[in-house]
């Protein structure tokens, strides 16, 4: 192996936390590893150079069969509210092989997903199927290029083994890169740990790693709640901006860093409908598109509960201080959301009628089953396919009002378009195109559509994609359903 040339620089600090918070173990070796995808752009960004490493050797590394020098693999323990029900969890099929420190001192968790059983597997096989791992690669990389904080994908490796779900599927391991895997659920677990120091130690570790500026503030625990709340508001506004539906917003899937994590039953909305749900297990619409802000607040309330002993040693006072922070969420979210929608429409300054203008457009889109992404593309002049829907009288009348609003506050159409083009993607990972690519990869062992899609999704705001087949909407009106893949 070319350890020096690759540039691995491991400094594994999380494993210094108490053993009740993690388990040290190695990945389960796989039969015949084969590299399927490798993210050369990401490896360069984190100062790793694999140019002298063959695909065969890459497969050995990213299957866990041959761990790099300095790595120290651990499964993390955490808890979580899954669909509102509290459960003790942990990395049931994932192992963090270490924390790689880049030249700019940025620290990255390198994690394998699908690397075998752990003490937290709960009778599962600890493995992952090729389709869901390719899906996470596609969607997480797309989110990154859309400008949304996210965990990223470095590699997908086939294991040469089958996994049994509803049917027999090809096994695979995804290598995930994150600024950390500390979750709301990690704090929930530390709170109920038998080791009474776990919560304080995790808290101190989190501040040191992510938010060193608040370590010496008057009330660091309250300030941590505040900063995570701000990060989540920004993240959810970004999801709403592009029509992304996470699908499984359990507390174990909310990171303290503010990155999107876990691309299980996620998908992007085509026709605008705030009640849109894709997940096969979300029967009540708990994690629907429109419900995402409310669930983010719910999760933050659970985070606040875990932090209470650190906010104040008097529980009543702690609750009071936590509520002061949490009650800011609705107003802050509404303000950020309004700003985001105004950017999508290219309007500047304030006007008391802005909310109504936005509501009228969304209501029209809902009533006419208009495509969310392409409607904004149409308003920018970047969707030129013949669509009778945009000749509809109500829409034309709304458009006149919008064009009048654009002119206000010394704004110009040119400036308006500039604003819109920064926030309105021309393409998103369309569900039917993602499924088509995954089917080719899993059924025919043909990755050309996956590679093609990943390449196009690297430039979602590129105007050359106007009239691209990647702007196309699904031909079928049938409801699209996604699955967890576990």
C-alpha positions as CSV (number, residue, x, y, z in Angstrom):
1,X,0.0,0.0,0.0
2,X,1.0,3.6,-0.7
3,X,0.2,4.9,2.8
4,X,2.5,8.0,2.6
5,X,1.4,8.9,-0.9
6,X,-2.3,8.6,-0.1
7,X,-2.0,11.1,2.8
8,X,-4.1,9.5,5.5
9,X,-3.8,11.5,8.7
10,X,-5.8,9.8,11.4
11,X,-6.4,11.4,14.8
12,X,-9.1,9.3,16.4
13,X,-10.5,11.5,19.3
14,X,-14.1,10.1,19.5
15,X,-12.8,6.7,20.6
16,X,-11.4,8.4,23.7
17,X,-14.9,8.9,25.1
18,X,-16.1,6.2,27.6
19,X,-16.5,2.7,26.3
20,X,-20.2,2.9,27.1
21,X,-20.6,5.3,24.1
22,X,-19.0,3.0,21.6
23,X,-17.6,-0.4,20.7
24,X,-14.3,-1.1,19.1
25,X,-14.3,-3.7,16.4
26,X,-13.1,-4.3,12.9
27,X,-15.3,-4.6,9.7
28,X,-16.3,-8.2,8.8
29,X,-14.1,-9.2,5.8
30,X,-16.0,-9.6,2.5
31,X,-15.7,-12.3,-0.2
32,X,-14.6,-10.6,-3.4
33,X,-14.6,-6.8,-3.1
34,X,-15.0,-4.8,-6.3
35,X,-14.9,-1.0,-6.5
36,X,-18.0,0.4,-8.2
37,X,-17.7,4.2,-7.7
38,X,-15.0,6.4,-6.4
39,X,-15.3,10.1,-5.7
40,X,-12.0,11.6,-6.9
41,X,-13.1,15.2,-6.4
42,X,-14.0,14.6,-2.7
43,X,-10.7,12.7,-2.1
44,X,-8.8,15.7,-3.4
45,X,-10.9,18.1,-1.3
46,X,-9.9,16.2,1.9
47,X,-6.2,15.9,0.8
48,X,-6.1,12.2,-0.1
49,X,-4.3,11.1,-3.2
50,X,-5.3,7.7,-4.6
51,X,-3.7,8.3,-8.1
52,X,-1.1,5.5,-7.5
53,X,-3.6,3.0,-6.0
54,X,-5.2,0.4,-8.3
55,X,-8.9,-0.2,-8.3
56,X,-8.2,-3.6,-6.8
57,X,-6.4,-2.0,-3.8
58,X,-9.1,0.6,-3.5
59,X,-11.6,-2.2,-3.2
60,X,-9.6,-3.8,-0.4
61,X,-9.5,-0.5,1.5
62,X,-13.1,0.5,1.0
63,X,-14.5,-2.9,1.8
64,X,-12.7,-2.9,5.1
65,X,-10.6,-5.9,4.1
66,X,-7.4,-3.9,4.5
67,X,-7.7,-1.0,6.8
68,X,-5.4,2.0,6.4
69,X,-2.6,2.6,8.9
70,X,-3.7,4.7,11.8
71,X,-7.4,3.8,11.5
72,X,-9.3,2.6,14.6
73,X,-12.7,1.3,13.8
74,X,-15.6,1.9,16.1
75,X,-19.4,1.6,16.2
76,X,-21.1,4.5,17.9
77,X,-23.9,4.0,20.4
78,X,-26.9,6.4,20.3
79,X,-30.6,6.4,20.9
80,X,-33.5,8.0,19.0
81,X,-37.1,8.8,18.7
82,X,-38.2,6.8,15.6
83,X,-41.6,8.0,14.5
84,X,-42.0,9.5,18.0
85,X,-41.1,6.3,19.9
86,X,-37.9,6.2,21.9
87,X,-35.5,3.4,21.1
88,X,-31.9,2.5,22.1
89,X,-30.0,2.2,18.8
90,X,-26.4,2.5,17.6
91,X,-24.4,1.8,14.4
92,X,-26.1,-1.5,13.5
93,X,-24.3,-1.8,10.1
94,X,-21.8,1.0,10.2
95,X,-18.3,1.5,11.5
96,X,-16.3,4.7,11.7
97,X,-12.7,3.7,10.7
98,X,-11.3,7.0,12.0
99,X,-11.1,10.8,11.9
100,X,-9.0,12.0,9.0
101,X,-7.5,15.5,9.4
102,X,-7.0,17.5,6.2
103,X,-4.2,20.1,5.7
104,X,-6.6,23.0,6.7
105,X,-7.2,21.1,10.0
106,X,-10.7,20.2,9.0
107,X,-11.6,16.9,10.6
108,X,-13.7,14.3,8.8
109,X,-15.2,11.0,10.0
110,X,-14.6,8.2,7.5
111,X,-17.4,5.7,8.0
112,X,-18.3,2.4,6.3
113,X,-22.0,1.6,5.9
114,X,-22.8,-2.1,5.4
115,X,-19.6,-3.4,6.9
116,X,-21.1,-6.2,9.1
117,X,-22.6,-6.9,12.4
118,X,-22.0,-4.7,15.5
119,X,-23.2,-5.0,19.1
120,X,-26.0,-2.7,18.0
121,X,-27.2,-4.7,15.0
122,X,-30.4,-6.0,16.9
123,X,-30.5,-9.4,15.0
124,X,-29.9,-7.7,11.6
125,X,-27.1,-8.8,9.3
126,X,-25.1,-5.6,9.4
127,X,-25.0,-5.5,5.6
128,X,-26.3,-3.2,2.9
129,X,-27.6,-3.7,-0.6
130,X,-26.0,-2.1,-3.7
131,X,-29.1,-0.1,-4.8
132,X,-29.5,1.9,-1.5
133,X,-25.8,2.5,-1.3
134,X,-25.7,3.9,-4.9
135,X,-28.8,5.9,-4.1
136,X,-27.1,7.5,-1.1
137,X,-24.0,8.3,-3.3
138,X,-26.2,10.0,-5.9
139,X,-28.4,12.0,-3.6
140,X,-25.8,13.1,-1.1
141,X,-23.5,14.3,-3.9
142,X,-26.4,16.1,-5.5
143,X,-27.2,17.8,-2.2
144,X,-23.6,19.0,-1.9
145,X,-23.7,20.5,-5.4
146,X,-27.1,22.1,-4.7
147,X,-25.2,24.0,-1.9
148,X,-26.9,22.1,1.0
149,X,-24.8,20.9,4.1
150,X,-24.6,17.2,3.8
151,X,-22.6,14.1,4.6
152,X,-20.9,12.9,1.4
153,X,-20.0,9.7,-0.4
154,X,-16.4,8.7,-1.1
155,X,-16.8,5.2,-2.5
156,X,-19.2,2.3,-3.2
157,X,-17.7,-1.2,-3.2
158,X,-19.5,-4.4,-4.0
159,X,-18.9,-7.2,-1.5
160,X,-19.3,-10.2,-3.8
161,X,-21.9,-11.5,-1.3
162,X,-25.7,-11.4,-1.4
163,X,-28.0,-9.8,1.2
164,X,-31.5,-11.0,1.8
165,X,-34.3,-8.5,2.1
166,X,-37.7,-9.0,0.4
167,X,-35.6,-10.7,-2.3
168,X,-31.9,-11.6,-2.8
169,X,-29.8,-8.5,-3.5
170,X,-26.2,-7.7,-4.3
171,X,-24.2,-6.6,-1.2
172,X,-22.3,-3.3,-1.1
173,X,-20.4,-1.0,1.3
174,X,-20.7,2.8,1.1
175,X,-17.9,5.0,2.5
176,X,-19.4,8.1,4.0
177,X,-17.6,11.3,4.9
178,X,-19.0,13.7,7.6
179,X,-17.8,16.5,9.7
180,X,-19.0,14.2,12.5
181,X,-21.7,11.6,13.3
182,X,-22.7,13.2,16.5
183,X,-26.5,13.2,16.6
184,X,-29.4,14.4,18.8
185,X,-29.8,10.7,19.5
186,X,-26.1,10.6,20.7
187,X,-27.0,13.1,23.5
188,X,-30.2,11.2,24.3
189,X,-28.1,8.0,24.8
190,X,-25.6,9.8,26.9
191,X,-28.3,11.2,29.1
192,X,-29.6,7.8,30.1
193,X,-26.1,6.1,30.2
194,X,-25.1,4.3,33.4
195,X,-21.9,6.2,33.2
196,X,-22.9,9.6,34.7
197,X,-20.0,11.4,33.1
198,X,-21.0,10.5,29.6
199,X,-23.3,13.5,29.0
200,X,-20.8,16.1,30.2
201,X,-17.9,14.5,28.3
202,X,-19.9,14.3,25.1
203,X,-21.0,17.9,25.5
204,X,-17.4,19.1,26.1
205,X,-16.2,17.0,23.1
206,X,-18.9,18.4,20.8
207,X,-18.0,22.0,21.7
208,X,-14.3,21.4,21.2
209,X,-14.9,19.7,17.9
210,X,-17.7,21.9,16.4
211,X,-18.3,25.1,18.4
212,X,-15.2,26.1,20.3
213,X,-16.3,29.8,20.4
214,X,-19.1,29.0,22.8
215,X,-17.0,27.0,25.3
216,X,-16.4,30.1,27.5
217,X,-19.9,31.7,27.2
218,X,-22.1,32.3,30.2
219,X,-24.2,29.2,29.5
220,X,-22.5,27.0,26.9
221,X,-25.3,24.3,26.9
222,X,-28.0,26.9,26.2
223,X,-25.8,28.4,23.5
224,X,-25.3,25.0,22.0
225,X,-29.1,24.5,21.7
226,X,-29.3,27.9,20.2
227,X,-26.6,27.3,17.5
228,X,-28.0,23.9,16.6
229,X,-31.5,25.4,16.3
230,X,-30.1,28.0,13.8
231,X,-28.3,25.4,11.8
232,X,-31.4,23.2,11.6
233,X,-33.5,26.2,10.4
234,X,-31.0,26.9,7.7
235,X,-30.9,23.2,6.7
236,X,-34.7,22.8,6.6
237,X,-35.1,26.0,4.5
238,X,-32.6,24.5,2.1
239,X,-34.5,21.3,1.9
240,X,-37.8,23.2,1.2
241,X,-36.1,25.3,-1.4
242,X,-35.3,22.4,-3.6
243,X,-38.3,20.2,-2.8
244,X,-36.3,17.6,-0.8
245,X,-38.1,15.2,1.5
246,X,-35.9,13.4,4.0
247,X,-38.4,10.8,4.8
248,X,-37.0,9.6,8.1
249,X,-36.4,12.6,10.4
250,X,-35.9,10.6,13.6
251,X,-33.8,12.2,16.3
252,X,-30.9,9.8,15.4
253,X,-30.9,11.4,11.9
254,X,-30.4,15.0,13.1
255,X,-26.7,15.9,13.3
256,X,-25.3,18.5,15.7
257,X,-23.2,19.8,12.9
258,X,-26.2,20.7,10.7
259,X,-25.4,18.3,7.9
260,X,-28.1,16.2,6.2
261,X,-27.5,12.6,7.1
262,X,-29.1,9.2,6.2
263,X,-30.5,9.0,2.6
264,X,-32.8,6.1,3.2
265,X,-36.4,6.7,1.9
266,X,-35.6,10.3,0.8
267,X,-36.8,11.7,-2.5
268,X,-37.5,15.0,-4.4
269,X,-41.0,16.3,-5.0
270,X,-42.1,16.6,-8.6
271,X,-45.7,18.0,-8.5
272,X,-46.1,20.5,-5.7
273,X,-48.1,19.1,-2.9
274,X,-47.2,20.0,0.7
275,X,-48.5,16.7,1.9
276,X,-46.1,14.7,-0.2
277,X,-44.7,11.5,1.4
278,X,-42.5,9.0,-0.3
279,X,-41.5,6.7,2.6
280,X,-43.2,3.3,2.6
281,X,-43.3,3.3,6.4
282,X,-44.6,6.8,6.9
283,X,-48.3,6.1,6.9
284,X,-49.4,9.2,8.9
285,X,-47.4,11.7,6.9
286,X,-45.3,12.6,10.0
287,X,-42.3,13.3,7.7
288,X,-44.1,14.9,4.8
289,X,-42.6,17.8,2.9
290,X,-44.6,20.5,4.7
291,X,-44.2,18.8,8.2
292,X,-40.4,19.0,8.1
293,X,-40.0,22.3,10.0
294,X,-42.4,21.1,12.7
295,X,-40.5,17.9,13.1
296,X,-37.2,19.8,13.2
297,X,-38.6,21.7,16.2
298,X,-39.9,18.5,17.8
299,X,-36.4,17.0,17.5
300,X,-34.8,20.1,19.0
301,X,-37.2,19.8,21.9
302,X,-35.8,16.3,22.5
303,X,-32.2,17.7,22.2
304,X,-33.2,20.4,24.8
305,X,-34.4,17.6,27.2
306,X,-31.1,15.8,26.9
307,X,-29.2,19.1,27.6
308,X,-31.3,20.1,30.6
309,X,-28.8,18.9,33.3
310,X,-26.1,21.0,31.7
311,X,-28.3,24.1,31.1
312,X,-29.0,24.5,34.8
313,X,-28.7,22.3,37.9
314,X,-32.2,23.3,38.9
315,X,-34.5,21.4,36.4
316,X,-37.3,24.1,36.5
317,X,-34.8,26.8,35.7
318,X,-33.3,24.6,33.0
319,X,-36.7,24.1,31.4
320,X,-37.4,27.8,31.5
321,X,-34.0,28.6,29.8
322,X,-34.5,25.9,27.1
323,X,-38.0,27.1,26.4
324,X,-36.6,30.7,25.8
325,X,-34.5,29.3,23.0
326,X,-37.1,26.9,21.5
327,X,-39.8,29.5,21.4
328,X,-37.7,31.5,18.9
329,X,-37.9,28.7,16.3
330,X,-41.3,29.6,14.7
331,X,-40.5,33.2,14.1
332,X,-36.9,32.6,13.0
333,X,-38.0,29.8,10.6
334,X,-40.8,31.9,9.1
335,X,-38.4,34.8,8.5
336,X,-35.7,32.6,6.9
337,X,-38.4,30.7,4.9
338,X,-39.9,34.0,3.6
339,X,-36.4,35.2,2.6
340,X,-35.7,31.9,0.8
341,X,-39.0,32.1,-1.2
342,X,-38.4,35.7,-2.1
343,X,-35.0,34.7,-3.5
344,X,-36.7,32.0,-5.5
345,X,-39.0,34.7,-7.0
346,X,-36.2,37.2,-7.4
347,X,-37.9,39.9,-5.3
348,X,-36.0,42.3,-3.1
349,X,-36.9,44.5,-0.2
350,X,-40.1,44.2,1.9
351,X,-43.7,44.4,0.9
352,X,-46.6,43.4,3.1
353,X,-48.2,41.6,0.2
354,X,-45.1,39.3,-0.4
355,X,-46.5,36.4,1.7
356,X,-49.8,36.5,-0.2
357,X,-48.0,36.5,-3.5
358,X,-46.0,33.4,-2.5
359,X,-49.1,31.7,-1.1
360,X,-51.1,32.4,-4.3
361,X,-48.4,30.8,-6.4
362,X,-48.1,27.7,-4.2
363,X,-51.9,27.3,-4.1
364,X,-52.0,27.5,-7.9
365,X,-49.3,24.9,-8.2
366,X,-51.1,22.6,-5.8
367,X,-54.5,23.0,-7.6
368,X,-52.9,22.5,-11.1
369,X,-50.5,19.8,-10.1
370,X,-47.6,21.9,-11.4
371,X,-44.0,20.7,-11.1
372,X,-42.3,22.5,-8.3
373,X,-38.8,22.8,-9.8
374,X,-39.9,23.5,-13.3
375,X,-42.3,26.2,-12.4
376,X,-39.5,28.3,-11.0
377,X,-37.4,27.3,-14.1
378,X,-40.3,28.6,-16.3
379,X,-40.3,31.9,-14.4
380,X,-36.6,32.3,-15.1
381,X,-37.1,31.4,-18.8
382,X,-35.2,28.2,-18.3
383,X,-38.0,25.7,-19.1
384,X,-39.1,25.9,-22.7
385,X,-41.0,22.7,-23.2
386,X,-44.6,23.3,-24.3
387,X,-46.8,23.2,-21.2
388,X,-50.4,24.4,-21.5
389,X,-50.5,24.7,-17.7
390,X,-48.5,28.0,-17.9
391,X,-51.1,29.5,-20.2
392,X,-53.8,29.0,-17.6
393,X,-55.6,32.3,-16.8
394,X,-55.0,32.4,-13.1
395,X,-51.3,31.8,-13.6
396,X,-51.0,34.6,-16.2
397,X,-52.8,37.0,-13.8
398,X,-50.5,36.0,-11.0
399,X,-47.4,36.5,-13.2
400,X,-48.5,40.0,-14.0
401,X,-48.6,40.8,-10.2
402,X,-45.2,39.1,-9.8
403,X,-43.6,41.1,-12.6
404,X,-45.0,44.3,-11.0
405,X,-43.5,43.3,-7.7
406,X,-40.1,42.6,-9.2
407,X,-39.8,46.3,-10.4
408,X,-40.2,47.6,-6.8
409,X,-37.3,48.7,-4.6
410,X,-35.1,49.8,-7.6
411,X,-34.9,46.2,-8.7
412,X,-34.4,45.2,-12.3
413,X,-35.4,42.1,-14.2
414,X,-31.7,41.4,-14.8
415,X,-30.9,41.5,-11.0
416,X,-34.0,39.5,-10.3
417,X,-32.8,36.7,-12.6
418,X,-29.4,36.8,-11.1
419,X,-30.9,36.1,-7.6
420,X,-33.2,33.4,-8.9
421,X,-30.5,31.5,-10.8
422,X,-28.5,31.1,-7.6
423,X,-31.2,29.4,-5.7
424,X,-33.4,27.6,-8.2
425,X,-31.8,24.4,-9.6
426,X,-32.6,23.6,-13.2
427,X,-32.3,19.9,-12.4
428,X,-32.7,17.8,-9.3
429,X,-32.3,14.0,-8.9
430,X,-35.7,13.2,-10.5
431,X,-37.1,10.0,-8.9
432,X,-37.8,8.2,-12.1
433,X,-34.3,8.9,-13.4
434,X,-32.7,7.8,-10.2
435,X,-34.7,4.6,-10.3
436,X,-33.9,4.0,-13.9
437,X,-30.1,4.4,-13.2
438,X,-30.3,2.1,-10.1
439,X,-32.2,-0.6,-12.1
440,X,-29.5,-0.6,-14.8
441,X,-26.8,-0.9,-12.1
442,X,-28.5,-3.6,-10.0
443,X,-30.3,-5.7,-12.7
444,X,-27.9,-5.4,-15.7
445,X,-24.6,-4.6,-13.9
446,X,-24.4,-1.5,-16.0
447,X,-23.3,1.7,-14.2
448,X,-23.3,4.1,-17.2
449,X,-26.6,5.7,-16.3
450,X,-25.5,6.2,-12.6
451,X,-22.3,7.8,-13.7
452,X,-24.1,10.0,-16.2
453,X,-26.6,11.2,-13.6
454,X,-23.9,11.9,-11.0
455,X,-22.0,14.0,-13.6
456,X,-25.0,16.1,-14.6
457,X,-26.0,16.6,-11.0
458,X,-22.7,18.3,-10.3
459,X,-23.9,21.4,-12.1
460,X,-27.6,21.8,-11.1
461,X,-27.7,25.6,-11.8
462,X,-26.0,25.3,-15.2
463,X,-28.1,27.1,-17.9
464,X,-26.8,24.7,-20.6
465,X,-29.2,22.2,-19.0
466,X,-32.3,24.1,-20.1
467,X,-34.4,21.7,-22.2
468,X,-32.3,18.8,-20.9
469,X,-33.9,15.4,-20.6
470,X,-33.0,15.7,-16.9
471,X,-35.6,18.4,-16.5
472,X,-38.3,15.8,-17.5
473,X,-41.1,14.9,-15.2
474,X,-42.3,11.3,-14.7
475,X,-44.7,10.0,-17.4
476,X,-46.7,8.1,-14.9
477,X,-49.1,9.6,-12.3
478,X,-48.6,6.7,-10.0
479,X,-47.4,7.4,-6.5
480,X,-43.7,6.9,-6.0
481,X,-42.6,4.9,-3.0
482,X,-39.2,4.7,-1.3
483,X,-37.8,2.1,1.2
484,X,-35.3,2.2,4.0
485,X,-33.1,-0.5,2.6
486,X,-32.4,-2.0,6.0
